[in-house]
Amino acid sequence: MPRLREAEYSAFVRGLASGEKFQDSPQPADHSAPRLSVALPIPGQGQMMQLSARMAEFHYRGPGFDRIRVLAALTVVVHHCSLMTIPITHDFLYEFSWGVTNTGNLAVAIFFATSGALVVPGLLRGGDIGIFAINRFMRIMPALVATVLVTIFVLGPVLTRLSPMQYLLDPHTYAYLNNIIFRASHTLPGVTLADGTGVLVNGSLWTLYFEVLSYVALAVAFKAGLLISKRACLSLLVVVYALNAACWFSPTVHDLIPDRIVVFLSLFVYFMAGAAFHVLADKVPYNAVAAVIAGALLLVSMPLGLGILTLPVLLPYLVVCLGFSGFLGKKPLPVDLSYGIYLNHALAITVLSVLFPWMCTFFTALPVVALSAVVLAAISWRFVEAPSLASKGFVCDFYREWKGRFQLRRRKVAAKSTR
């Protein structure tokens, strides 16, 4: 296992570093549409259903993605609670894959694959990077800002061993605000264990930086025309895939690339694969046989240490197939709690670690953390996320009006300069 990978696991995963990512809220089901099959279709002889056909049936919004994200978020909760009892090197998937992945990282990969598959259709249809940026901002930022502020001004004063005045006057308290601009800050003054050991407060937020970076990379690729051409999109995916694999297998390549870029590549390859399956959908088979073969290849390759080669392609394929099937449900969920679970579950772990250390075992902590995360996620959805998503239309209309006026002004200036 390359040196940097060990450092990443110790710095990120040990510090509750997993989880993420999150797209637009579920859209209401179209009750006028014909009822669709629940499972992956198995075409008859001479027939091969393409992914593009299945996506069109669901208007590019598969009903399974909401449930996939909730299951991934809960998997992160399970993973972090397990770290209270066992080291990450004893994680089942870590041992099974020979260190290529673990339970939490697999959930993160699913989030990124889902993210790429869901955000690229809107960008390609709308063609406006400004609208794309607004949609991403309104989905991520309001809940993130609320979580950071509650952590500083509610959770911090309750958990700190300093007096309220000392805590509020300490400049390190407000360094935690850096999380709003995706600069990781995971400690608060006086928030420690009984023996004085510092506690990481919501270390999971580290993945948001790479999520936003993936959005930026996708926008740049779109602007460069790499998402319009199937060949160009596939070439971009191959480059990212090859670099990620090279960083894993070659210490020389690994050392040549900055650490943050190495981590970014390890996540963006799933994001890009999810996006590529949309762009290349008319060339991708969609049926149960292909899904079973993909799953079997994963199970065979991971114990051989080849997961770094198979996971970035086969896992997004399985996610996309399951997302556009009705296997997990025929309709999108009315609420999306996945982001709230991701943002808040580590706060519950922090509370247990500081105030109730005797509960910090897997079987004791898991139900408490999971229930707390779901409740906090429901509150976040009701009072922060849903209202912000409902206001997206207003913000987008304002942007379009401003953009129209700006372009008109530019044309007038250009016309005057040519006279």
N, C-alpha and C positions, 0 to 999 in steps of 0.2 A: 504494500500500500504506500503510494508516494507520500513524502514528508508533509506536503501542504495539506493533503487530505486529512491526515491525522490531526494537524493543527486546526483545520476547519471543524472537525467533529468535536474536539475538546473545547474550542472557543465558542462555537455556535450551538451544537446540539446539546452539550452538557448544560449550557445556559438557557435551556428551554427554547432553543432556536429551531423552530419548525413551523409549518403552517402557512397557508396563504393563498389565497388569492381569489379573485372575486370579481364577478362581473355584474352586469345590469340585473335589476330585479326581474323576477319571473313575470312574463306577460300573461294576461288573462287568456284562458283557453278559448279557442274559436269553436263555439258550440254548433256553428253552422257547417263545419267541416265534417266530412264523412269519418266514421269510426275507423281507426287504423289498427293494424295488427299489433299484438302485444310483444311477441318475441321476434327475434331476428328471422327474417324470411328465408326459407330454403327454396331457391328457384327450382323449377322443373327442368327436365332434360333440355339442353340446348339454350337455357336461359341463364343469365347472369345479371342480377340487379346491381346497379352502380350506386355508390354512395350519394351521388348528385340527385338521383331520383328519390331516394329516401329523404334527403334534406328538403327537397321541394315539397314533399307531402306534408312536412311539418312546418313549412314556411321558414326553414333555417333556424327554428327554435325548438330543439328536441326536448321532450318532457323529462328525460332522464338526467339531464345535467344538474338540475337543482338538487336532486337526491344524491348524486355522485359527490357534489361539493359538501353536503352535510355529512355524508359518511366519511369523506376525507378529513373534514374538520374534527369529527369525533375520533377518528384514528389518531390524529395528532394528540388529542387529549389522552387517549390510552397510552400512547408512546411516552408522553411526558410524565404521566403518573408512574409508568413502569421504571423510569429512570430514578425514582426515589428508592427503588429496591435493588435494581441490577444495573451494572455498568453497560454502556452502549455496546461494548464488544460482545456482550452476551445476548444482545437483541437477536430474535429468531431470524429475521431477514438479513441481518448483518452477517451472521454465521452462514446462512443458506447461500448468500450471494458472494461469499468470500470477500466481504468488505466493500462491495460496490455500492450497496444501499442499506437502509434500515427502515423500520416501519414508518418513522416520522418523515424521512426523506422521500420515501415512496409516495406518501400522502402529498407532500409538497410538489412532487413531479406531476401527480394527477391534477393538482390545482393549476399548475402552469399549462399543462396540455389542454385542460378545459378552457382556460383563459384565452389561449391562442385560437381555439376553435370557435369561441363565441364572439370575440371582438372583431375579428377580421371581416365578417360579412357586412357589418355596418360601415366599416371604413371603405370597403370596396363599393358598396352601393351608394353611399353618400358622397364619397370622394372629397370630403372636406376635413382636413386635419384639425381645423379649429373646433368643429363639432365633435370630432373624435376625442379631442383633448378635454372638452367640456364634459362629455359623458363619462370619461374616466375620472376626472376630477370630482364630479358630483357623486360618483359611486364610492370612491376611496376616502376622500378628505374629510367630509363632515363627521363620520363615525370615528376616524382616527383622531381628529382634533378633540372630540368629546371624550374619548378614552384617555388621551394624554392629560387633559385638564382634570378629569375626575381622579386620575392616578395621583397627580401632584397635589391637588387641593382637598381631596377627600381621603383617599387611601393613605397617602403619605403621612398626614398628621395623626392618623389612627395608629400606624405601625411604627413611627419613628420613636427612638429612645431619647430624642432631644425635646426640649420644651417647645411649645408652639411658636414662640417668638424666635428662638434659635433656628428652628426649621425654616420658617418663612423668610428670615433674613440671610440664610446661607445661600450664596450664589450658585452652589452646586444643585440646589433645588430646581432652579430655573434652567439649568443645563439640560434637564430632562425634556424641555420644550424642543430640543433639537430633533426629537423623534418625528415632529410634525414636518420637518424638511428632510426626513429620511436619513438623518445622521444619527447613528445608533448611540443611545445613552440609556443604560440599563440599571443605574443605581440612583438611590435617593439618600440624602444625609440622615444618618441615624437608623436607617432601616436595615437591621442586622439580625442575625440569630442570637441566641442567648449567650454564646461564647464570643460574640463580637464579629463573627464572620459576615462579610457583606453578602447581600442577597441580590440576585439579578431580578429586576422588576420588569416583567414582560419582555423577556429576551426574544420572543417570537417575532417582534416587529422588524427584525433584520431583513426578512424576506421581502418586505414592501419596497425597499430600495431597488431590488432586482426586478420586482414586478413592474415598477414605474420605468425602469431602464428598458425592460422588454417592450413596453408601449412606445417608448421613444425610438427604439431600434425598428419596430414595426412601421412607425410613421415615416422614418427615413427610408426604409425599404420601399414603401408605397410611393413616396415622392420620387424615388429613383426609378420607378417603373418595374421593380423586381417582383411585385405581387400581381401585376397584370399579365405577364408572360408566364406560362406554366414552366417553360424551360428555365427561365431566370429564377423563379421561386424554388424549383427543385435544386438548382445550382447553389442558391443561398443556403438551403437546408443541408446540402452535402458538405459545404464548407464549414458550417457550424458543427455538424456531426463529426467531421474529420478532426477539427481542432479539439473538440472535447475528448475524443478518443485518444488523440496524440498526447494531450495533457495527462491522461491517466496512465498510458503505457510508457511514455518517454520522459524520464526525469529531465533530460536536456530541454525539450520543448516546454515542459512544465516550469522550469526555472527562468525561461526567457519571457514568459508572459506574467504580467502583474497578478498578484493574488486575487484581487477583486474581479479581474477579467476571467480568471479560471473559474471562480464560483459562478459568475454570470453565465459563462458558456455551459456549465453543468445544469443550469436551470433553463436558459433560453433555448437549448436544443429541444426541450419538451414543448415549450411555448411555440417555437417555430414549426415543429412537427404538427401540432394541432392546427395551426394556421394553414400549413401546406396541404393538409388533408381536405380543407375547404377549397383551396384553389385548384387542386388536382382531383376533385371529387368525381368528375366524369370518367376518371381512369382508375378509380379505387373500387374494388369489389365490396359489396355489402351483403353478406349472408352468414349464416351460422357456421358453415364449414370453414370459411376463412377466419372467423373469430376463434373457433376452436383450435385451428392450426396455430394461430398467433399465440394463444395462451399456452399451448403445448410447447412451442419453441421457447417461450420465456421460462417455463418450468425446467426445461432441459438445459438451457444455456446458463442459467444463473448459478447452479452448483459447480459449473465448469469455469467460473470466473469470467464469463463472456457477457455478463449483464450490461456492461458498459457499451456493448455493441448492439444488443437487442432491445434493451429497455427504451432508449430514446425514440425508437420507431414503433415497436409493437405495443408498448403501453399506451401512447396517444391513439393508436388505431383502435385498441379495445375500448378506450374511453369514449371516442367518437361514436363507435358502433353502439355501445351501450346507451350513450346519450340520446341517440336518435331512434332507439328502440322503445318499446313500451314495457320492457321487462320490469323496470322499477316503478312504473306508474304511467297511466295514459295521459295525465294532464300535469302541467307544471305546478309546483307548489304555490299556494297563495302568498307565502312569505319566504324570504331567503334569510335564514339564520346562520348560514355558514360563515359569513364574514364576522358577525358578532361573536360567534363561538371562538373563532380564531383570535380575535382581538382581546377577548376577556378571560379566556380559560386560564392563562398564565397568572393573571391577577389573583384568581382563587387559589392557585398553588402557592403564591407568595404569602397570602394570608395564613394558609395552613402552616407554612414553614416557619413563620414568625410567631404566631399566636398559639398554634396547636401542633407543635412538633411531634407529639405522640400519635398524630393521625397521619404522619407522612410515610405510610406504607401503601403499596399498590391497591390492595383490596379495600382499604379504609378510605383512601383519598379519592379513588376513581368515581364512586357515585356522588360524592360531595362536589368534586370539581366539575363533573359532567353536568349535574343539575344546576349548579351555579352558573356555568357558562351558558346553558340554554336559557335560563331566566334572564341573565344580563343581555344575551343576544336578542331576546324578544323585546326587552325594554329599548334597546338600541334601535331595533327595526321600527318599533311603533313611534318613537319620539324623535329619531334622528334620520335614519336611513330612508324610510318610506317618504317622509316629507321632502327630503332633499331630492330624491328621485322624481317626486311629483313636480318639482319646480324646474326640472331639466328643460321642459318645453319652453318655459318663459325665458330662461337664460339663453337657450339656443336662438329663440326669436330675436332677443335683444342683440345677440352677436351678429345674426344675419343682417339686421337693420343697420348696425354700426358698420359692418363690412361693406354693405351696399353704398352707404354714404361715403365711406373712405375711398372706394373704388371710383365713384362718380367724381369726387374731388380730384383724384389723381388724373382722371381723363381730362378734366377741365384744365388742370395745370399743364398737362402734356400738349393739349390743343393750343394753349396760349404760347407755349414755347416754340411751336412750329410755325407760328405766324410771322 
